[in-house]
Amino acid sequence: MLLYEDIITGDEMFSDAFPMKLVDGIAYEVDCQMIVLKEGDVDIGANPSAEEQEEALEAGAISVNNIAHSFRLQSTVYDKKAYLGHLKDYMKKVAEKLAESGDPNALATVTDFKAKANVFAKKIVGNFKDYEFYTGESMNIEGMVALLNYREDGITPYFTFWKHGLKEVKL
């Protein structure tokens, strides 16, 4: 199993146990779902049955996003101007980390990252109102801000994570 950590903060962001796909060579879209936790439940990573999900919430039960809950992602709020400021600083830090990586292809990787990141960032800004924002467990705002959105059906949630801002850790 692979765990994906933020290269800036070291926060765990998600694992390959969740369905994921690479988008435009720059970001991972990771499918997630809303789950119901009842008082006294222990999270073992299993998905509740469809019947349980359709029931109304019982007293003491809460509905949570399985990735946000499992990796202790913290909800945060941005207006467009603040997010653009964060994104500019974040991309600069990621480019620096990539350049310092010692990879012989680091220059090409940084160039590729900058070109693709700018195009992808425009897509995000164009749909800014559709996103919810999450930081890693440390709540370090210098790290990655994961983006939660919903598929075309308006029901199915997914997170977007910057590929180059992640480090794979084999478990």
N, C-alpha and C positions, 0 to 999 in steps of 0.2 A: 504494500500500500504506500502511496505517496501522500505526504502532507505538504501543503503549500504555505510558506511563511512569507511575511512582508520583509523585503530585504533591508528596509530602513529601521523598523521597530522590532523585528523578530516575532511579531504577533502571528499566531496561527490563524489563517484565513479560511481554508477549506481543505478537503482531501479528495482524492480521486474515487472515493466511495460514492460520490454524487455524480450523476450524468453531467458531462461537460463537453463543450466544443470550443474550438479556437475560431475567433471571428476576426477577419481581416488581418490575420497574423499579429495582432496587437493585444487582444483581450480574450479572456475566457468567459463564456457564459455558462454558469453553473446552475442547473435546475434545482429547485428546492420546493418545499411545500409547507403549508401550515399544519401543525400538529397540535393535539390537545394534550396538555399535561394535567394530570389529576393530582391532588394532594397526596403525597406519599409515593408518587411514581418515581422510579429510577430510570434515567435515560440510558437505554442500552443500544440505541441507534436503530431500533426496529420501527417500522412504519405501522401506525394503527390501521385497523381494517377500515374499509370504506363505510361499513355500518357505523362504526364508532365516530367517524368524522361527521356524519350526517346528523348525529344526535345533538340536541342543544347542550350547551355547556352546563355541566353539573356545578353545584356549589363548590367553590374552592378550585375549580378547574380553570386553566387559562389556555388560550390559543397562542402559539408562538411559531416563528419561522424556524424550521429545523436546522438550517445552517447557522443562523444568527444565534440560536440557543446553544448548539453543539460547540461552536467556536467562540462563544462569548463576545460576539460582535456587538458594539454599542451604537445605538441609534443616535444620530446627530442631525443638525439642521444647518442648511446653507441657503443663502440667497444667491442669485446668479453671480453677482460681483464678487462675493466672498469665495465662492467655489472656483471661479476663474483665477483668482489670486492664489488659492491653494494649489490648483492644477499646474499653474506656471512654476511655482516653487517645487512641487512634487516631481514634475518632469525633469527639472534641472538636477535634482538630487538623484533620481534614477539614472540619468545619463552619466553623472559623476561615478556612481557605483558600478555601472557597466564598464566605464573607461578604466576603473581601478581593478577590475576583476582579474587581470593577468591573462585573459584570453587573447591569443594571438589575433583573433578576428574582432577584437573589441571596437576598433574604429568603425568597421563596417556595421557592427551591431548597433552602435550608438547612432550612426547615420540613418540606418533603417528604422530604429526606434523613433527618432525625432520626426521623420517623414510620416510614418504611419500614425504616430500619436497625435500629430496636429490634425490630420484628416478625421481620426476617430473622435477627437475632442470636439470638433465642429458638430458631429452627429449628436453627441451628448448634449451640448449647449442648445442645439436645435430642438431637443425634446426634454429640456431641463425640468419642466413641470411634471414629467412622468416619473421622476426618480425619487427614491428615498435614499438617505445616505447613512453609511455605517462605518465606524472606525474599528480597529482591532481592540482587543481586550484592554490594552494599556491606555486607550483613549488618546494616544499621542497624535496630535493633528498634523505632525510632519510626515506621518506615514501614509499608507494607502487608504483611500476612502472608497469602500466598496459601494456599488450602485445597485439598488434593488428596483426592479421594474417588473411588469407583467406582460406575458405573451399577448398576442392579438385577441385571444379569447377573454382577456380581462380578468381571468381567474388564476392562471398558472404563474407563480412567481419565479424569477430567476435573478441571480446576482451577476454583475459584471465586475471582473477583476483585471487589472493591468498585468499582462503576461510578464513583461520585463521587470516588474516590481515584485516579482515572486521568486522564491528560492524553493526548489524541490528538496524535500527531506525524505529519504527512504526509511520506512519503519519496518 
